[in-house]
Amino acid sequence: MSSTRVLVLNSGSSSLKYQLLDMADSARLAVGLVERIGEETSRLKHTPLTGDGAERERTGPIADHEAALKAVAAELAADGLGLDSPELAAIGHRVVHGGLKFTEPTVIDDAVLAEIERLVPVAPLHNPANITGIRTARALRPDLPQVAVFDTAFHTTMPEAAARYAIDVATADQHRVRRYGFHGTSHAYVSRTTAELLGKAPEDVNVIVLHLGNGASASAVRGGRCVDTSMGLTPLEGLVMGTRSGDLDPAVIFHLARVGGLSIDEIDTLLNKKSGLIGLCGDNDMREIRRRVDEGDEQARLAFDIYIHRLKKYIGAYYAVLGRVDAIAFTAGVGENAAPVRAAAVAGLEELGLAVDGELNAVRGDEPRLISPGYARVKVAVVPTDEELEIASQTYALVGRHEERLRRMGN
């Protein structure tokens, strides 16, 4: 393709994150964020990565996502990177939930958009915002290919034994209750990059990926394909997270309703926004928790220990699922930056071939790197995730294939 630029959009309910990349060399040309959309105090932060690279910020009311994208377009145009540029090949959209239908990036048309809308009941917090971003971008550039890249797609390779819950099959099928998994673009990128770090092809490597941010998830990746992941029907299942509980006995919900008198909405808020680390110790920032631990704060120590205990359980479980593990990769905000978390997660697992070198673990950096000693049978890696690059890469590749098919049909 002669056009090589891809704009990546990540639309939230009141925010719009964006990056413009040139896929000729995977270079970022601009990054930015519009937040508090619909409020008087809206803010746009834009950083061109060409020229002087000075960040620009504007505040003031931005009524809706259409106004937000138009404001972004104006900032890009000021840098000579406008949305009307013939160098723009496509717009890639992060879409959280693709259900079982969308197993790979997909060019968006009316039928695809309708199917994404049909999935709103299983992703009520995310898909509506993603849909708004898609509609806005399509209205501004109806001539440009728009591609949906789904968080759930990477996990659709899970076998039914991993994806099914042990509940009545007819009920589960009627309401589409199963484990979908999330953070898929991150798990795809990190598992592939880990294989490259080991000097091997993805199909030859088994990796446990630990995406540890405010939201956290683990995946077992065999030969480049996900065979299990910790998040389920929603992002609530699995690891202890910043504000989410992760795994718990489902009867806790019945108990809180019957004995505690909490409504379904109150329980939903409790488990998604008032649990996890913030529920355990009042902080969801791992840096602050570690500071408190170092000062002898017992509540912070308990929160940290619970976090690590759950993490170790998943490492062990996915080791068993994979049978052979070549590497464990830590990624996302906590995984990339919290050396004490990495050390604690692996401590005591030497019989499984796991170890962390203290000096290597203490080094900070932006590049993928190994932090295990040379003798370790299973490599431990830190791999900075790059979901935007993954979305752009998948978008660009799909548009190239799509254009080639159209050319062949024309001939």
Secondary structure as GFF3:
##gff-version 3
##sequence-region A 1 411
A	DSSP	beta_strand	5	11	.	.	.	ID=ss1
A	DSSP	beta_strand	15	22	.	.	.	ID=ss2
A	DSSP	beta_strand	27	35	.	.	.	ID=ss3
A	DSSP	beta_strand	43	48	.	.	.	ID=ss4
A	DSSP	beta_strand	56	59	.	.	.	ID=ss5
A	DSSP	alpha_helix	65	78	.	.	.	ID=ss6
A	DSSP	beta_strand	88	95	.	.	.	ID=ss7
A	DSSP	beta_strand	106	107	.	.	.	ID=ss8
A	DSSP	alpha_helix	110	118	.	.	.	ID=ss9
A	DSSP	three_ten_helix	120	122	.	.	.	ID=ss10
A	DSSP	alpha_helix	127	140	.	.	.	ID=ss11
A	DSSP	beta_strand	146	150	.	.	.	ID=ss12
A	DSSP	three_ten_helix	153	157	.	.	.	ID=ss13
A	DSSP	alpha_helix	160	163	.	.	.	ID=ss14
A	DSSP	alpha_helix	169	174	.	.	.	ID=ss15
A	DSSP	alpha_helix	184	197	.	.	.	ID=ss16
A	DSSP	three_ten_helix	202	204	.	.	.	ID=ss17
A	DSSP	beta_strand	206	212	.	.	.	ID=ss18
A	DSSP	beta_strand	216	222	.	.	.	ID=ss19
A	DSSP	beta_strand	225	229	.	.	.	ID=ss20
A	DSSP	alpha_helix	251	258	.	.	.	ID=ss21
A	DSSP	alpha_helix	264	273	.	.	.	ID=ss22
A	DSSP	alpha_helix	276	281	.	.	.	ID=ss23
A	DSSP	alpha_helix	286	294	.	.	.	ID=ss24
A	DSSP	alpha_helix	298	322	.	.	.	ID=ss25
A	DSSP	beta_strand	327	331	.	.	.	ID=ss26
A	DSSP	alpha_helix	332	337	.	.	.	ID=ss27
A	DSSP	alpha_helix	339	346	.	.	.	ID=ss28
A	DSSP	three_ten_helix	350	352	.	.	.	ID=ss29
A	DSSP	alpha_helix	358	362	.	.	.	ID=ss30
A	DSSP	beta_strand	369	370	.	.	.	ID=ss31
A	DSSP	beta_strand	379	382	.	.	.	ID=ss32
A	DSSP	alpha_helix	387	410	.	.	.	ID=ss33
###
